Amino acid sequence: MQFELEVHHRNVPDDELVTELRRVATLLNKSAVTIDNFNEHAKFHSSTLARRFGSWFNALEAAGLQKTRNLNLTNEQLFENLVSVWLKLGRQPKYQDLTKEHSLFSAGTYEYRFGSWRKGLEAFVSWANEGISPKRAPSRVPTAQRRGPRNINWRLRALVLMRDGARCQLCGIEARNGALLHVDHIVPWSKGGETTLENLRVLCNVCNIGKSDVEFVGGGKPIAPRGAAQ
């Protein structure tokens, strides 16, 4: 086996980077090029242009291309996506991590909304850490006295995912293992349970569907309900 270093693009002239961006736009017959488009067809990585020009949008502007953006997204949707990426990777996401494989939105979307990728991360951390508290036993509130909606908003769902480490609280499977996770009421809403951080937990889709039929014991492994045939 022969060991070789990857090509280093740090000293590539600005005009060559711009030319490559325009080439990809011409190849795809588009007036705007996304980060994913560029990474798929270009000989450079989008992070090289983002560092050189300050942001992906600045690179597009230098190439005379339109800026790619989604104005209809809320900050909560962007932050929820970062929760998913952060927990899937098990570390703080980097600019180049926000690909289709891991993220619903490109790093450029965060740049445009918050001014830079770093500022986007700072806004996310401030939002996510505000109001996180240790688990407390959920209270059963009479239906007539219950306050708040049944639906779980973006922020609350993200807080539960982060607190529980994106791990099913019954079987232990994690998001980074490919699990489809849900945020579920501990005390059911129909029985007076509130939609609060203390009364919510993360369950995988299997445990959430079968939680009333399967009993879980030490170690988190499912066993047949009492009386079921073995």
C-alpha positions as CSV (number, residue, x, y, z in Angstrom):
1,M,0.0,0.0,0.0
2,Q,1.3,3.4,-0.9
3,F,0.6,6.3,1.4
4,E,-0.1,9.7,-0.2
5,L,-1.2,13.1,1.1
6,E,-4.4,14.6,-0.2
7,V,-4.0,17.7,-2.4
8,H,-3.6,20.9,-0.3
9,H,-5.7,23.8,-1.6
10,R,-4.7,26.6,0.9
11,N,-2.6,28.6,-1.6
12,V,-5.0,28.4,-4.6
13,P,-5.6,31.9,-6.0
14,D,-9.0,33.5,-5.3
15,D,-9.8,33.8,-9.0
16,E,-9.2,30.0,-9.5
17,L,-11.7,29.3,-6.7
18,V,-14.3,31.6,-8.2
19,T,-13.7,30.1,-11.7
20,E,-14.4,26.6,-10.3
21,L,-17.6,27.9,-8.6
22,R,-18.8,29.3,-11.9
23,R,-17.8,26.1,-13.7
24,V,-20.1,24.1,-11.4
25,A,-22.9,26.5,-11.9
26,T,-22.6,26.2,-15.7
27,L,-22.3,22.4,-15.5
28,L,-25.6,22.3,-13.5
29,N,-27.2,25.1,-15.5
30,K,-28.0,26.9,-12.2
31,S,-27.8,30.5,-11.2
32,A,-27.2,29.4,-7.6
33,V,-25.0,26.6,-6.3
34,T,-25.5,24.9,-2.9
35,I,-22.7,23.6,-0.8
36,D,-23.8,20.0,-1.6
37,N,-23.8,20.8,-5.4
38,F,-20.3,22.2,-5.2
39,N,-18.8,19.4,-3.1
40,E,-20.2,16.8,-5.5
41,H,-18.9,18.3,-8.7
42,A,-15.9,20.6,-7.8
43,K,-12.2,19.7,-7.3
44,F,-12.2,21.9,-4.2
45,H,-14.2,21.6,-1.0
46,S,-16.8,24.3,-0.1
47,S,-15.0,24.9,3.2
48,T,-12.0,26.1,1.3
49,L,-14.1,28.8,-0.3
50,A,-15.9,29.6,2.9
51,R,-12.6,30.2,4.7
52,R,-11.1,32.2,1.9
53,F,-14.1,34.5,1.3
54,G,-15.5,34.6,4.9
55,S,-18.6,32.6,4.1
56,W,-20.2,30.5,1.4
57,F,-22.5,33.4,0.5
58,N,-19.6,35.7,0.1
59,A,-18.1,33.2,-2.3
60,L,-21.3,33.1,-4.3
61,E,-21.4,36.9,-4.5
62,A,-17.7,37.0,-5.7
63,A,-18.7,34.6,-8.5
64,G,-21.7,36.7,-9.4
65,L,-24.1,33.9,-8.5
66,Q,-27.4,34.1,-6.5
67,K,-27.4,33.3,-2.8
68,T,-29.0,30.0,-1.8
69,R,-31.3,30.4,1.2
70,N,-34.5,29.3,2.8
71,L,-36.3,32.3,4.3
72,N,-39.3,30.2,5.6
73,L,-37.3,28.3,8.2
74,T,-37.6,29.3,11.9
75,N,-34.6,29.5,14.2
76,E,-36.1,26.5,16.1
77,Q,-36.1,24.3,13.0
78,L,-32.5,25.2,12.4
79,F,-31.6,24.5,16.1
80,E,-33.5,21.2,16.1
81,N,-31.5,20.2,13.1
82,L,-28.3,21.0,14.9
83,V,-29.4,18.9,17.9
84,S,-29.8,15.9,15.5
85,V,-26.4,16.5,13.8
86,W,-24.6,17.1,17.1
87,L,-25.9,13.9,18.7
88,K,-25.5,11.8,15.6
89,L,-21.8,12.8,15.4
90,G,-21.3,12.7,19.1
91,R,-19.4,16.0,19.0
92,Q,-19.7,19.6,18.0
93,P,-20.5,19.7,14.2
94,K,-18.0,21.3,11.9
95,Y,-18.9,23.4,8.8
96,Q,-18.1,20.5,6.5
97,D,-20.2,18.1,8.5
98,L,-23.5,19.6,7.3
99,T,-24.0,17.4,4.3
100,K,-27.1,15.5,3.1
101,E,-25.9,12.5,5.0
102,H,-26.1,14.3,8.4
103,S,-28.1,17.5,8.0
104,L,-31.3,18.8,6.5
105,F,-29.8,22.2,5.9
106,S,-26.4,23.3,4.7
107,A,-23.9,25.3,6.8
108,G,-24.6,28.2,4.4
109,T,-28.1,28.4,5.7
110,Y,-26.8,29.1,9.2
111,E,-24.3,31.6,7.9
112,Y,-27.0,33.6,6.1
113,R,-29.3,33.6,9.2
114,F,-26.8,34.4,11.9
115,G,-23.9,36.1,10.0
116,S,-21.4,33.3,10.3
117,W,-21.2,29.6,11.1
118,R,-19.6,30.3,14.5
119,K,-22.4,32.8,15.4
120,G,-24.9,30.2,14.4
121,L,-23.4,27.7,16.8
122,E,-23.2,30.3,19.6
123,A,-26.9,31.2,19.1
124,F,-27.8,27.5,19.2
125,V,-25.8,26.8,22.4
126,S,-27.4,29.8,24.1
127,W,-30.9,28.7,23.1
128,A,-30.4,25.0,23.9
129,N,-28.8,25.5,27.4
130,E,-31.4,28.0,28.6
131,G,-33.8,26.4,31.0
132,I,-32.3,22.9,31.1
133,S,-32.9,21.4,34.6
134,P,-32.4,18.0,36.1
135,K,-35.1,15.4,35.8
136,R,-37.9,15.6,38.3
137,A,-40.7,13.1,38.8
138,P,-43.6,13.9,36.5
139,S,-46.7,15.0,38.3
140,R,-50.2,13.8,37.4
141,V,-52.4,16.9,37.1
142,P,-56.2,16.5,37.0
143,T,-57.4,17.0,33.4
144,A,-59.6,20.0,34.3
145,Q,-56.5,21.8,35.8
146,R,-54.1,20.9,33.1
147,R,-52.2,23.8,31.4
148,G,-50.5,23.9,28.1
149,P,-51.0,22.2,24.8
150,R,-50.5,18.5,24.0
151,N,-48.2,19.1,21.1
152,I,-44.5,19.3,21.8
153,N,-42.8,22.3,20.2
154,W,-39.4,22.4,18.5
155,R,-37.5,23.8,21.5
156,L,-38.9,21.4,24.1
157,R,-38.3,18.4,21.8
158,A,-34.7,19.5,21.4
159,L,-34.2,19.9,25.1
160,V,-35.5,16.4,25.8
161,L,-33.3,14.9,23.1
162,M,-30.2,16.7,24.6
163,R,-31.0,15.8,28.2
164,D,-31.6,12.1,27.3
165,G,-28.6,12.0,25.0
166,A,-30.7,11.1,22.0
167,R,-31.0,7.6,23.5
168,C,-34.2,5.5,24.0
169,Q,-34.9,5.6,27.8
170,L,-36.2,2.0,27.6
171,C,-33.9,-0.1,25.4
172,G,-30.9,2.3,25.2
173,I,-30.5,2.5,21.5
174,E,-29.1,5.8,20.2
175,A,-29.7,8.1,17.3
176,R,-26.1,7.5,16.0
177,N,-27.0,3.8,15.7
178,G,-29.7,4.6,13.3
179,A,-32.6,4.7,15.7
180,L,-35.8,6.6,14.9
181,L,-36.5,8.5,18.1
182,H,-39.7,10.0,19.4
183,V,-40.3,12.3,22.3
184,D,-43.1,10.8,24.4
185,H,-45.2,11.8,27.5
186,I,-44.3,9.7,30.6
187,V,-47.7,10.3,32.2
188,P,-50.0,10.3,29.2
189,W,-51.6,13.6,28.3
190,S,-55.0,11.9,28.2
191,K,-54.5,11.0,31.8
192,G,-53.5,14.5,33.0
193,G,-49.8,14.4,32.1
194,E,-48.4,17.8,31.2
195,T,-46.3,18.7,28.2
196,T,-43.3,19.7,30.3
197,L,-39.6,18.8,30.3
198,E,-40.1,16.7,33.4
199,N,-42.9,14.7,31.9
200,L,-41.2,13.9,28.6
201,R,-38.7,11.3,27.6
202,V,-37.0,9.9,24.5
203,L,-38.2,6.5,23.1
204,C,-37.3,4.7,19.9
205,N,-40.1,4.0,17.5
206,V,-40.2,0.3,18.5
207,C,-40.5,1.0,22.2
208,N,-42.9,3.8,21.7
209,I,-45.3,1.6,19.7
210,G,-45.0,-1.4,22.0
211,K,-44.5,0.3,25.4
212,S,-47.9,-0.9,26.6
213,D,-47.4,-4.5,25.6
214,V,-43.7,-5.1,26.6
215,E,-42.2,-5.0,30.0
216,F,-38.6,-3.8,30.4
217,V,-36.3,-5.1,33.1
218,G,-32.7,-4.4,34.2
219,G,-30.4,-3.9,31.2
220,G,-33.1,-2.5,29.0
221,K,-33.9,-5.7,27.1
222,P,-37.5,-6.4,26.2
223,I,-39.2,-9.5,27.6
224,A,-42.6,-11.0,26.8
225,P,-45.6,-9.6,28.8
226,R,-46.7,-11.6,31.8
227,G,-48.8,-14.6,30.7
228,A,-47.5,-14.5,27.1
229,A,-46.3,-17.7,25.5
230,Q,-42.5,-18.2,25.6
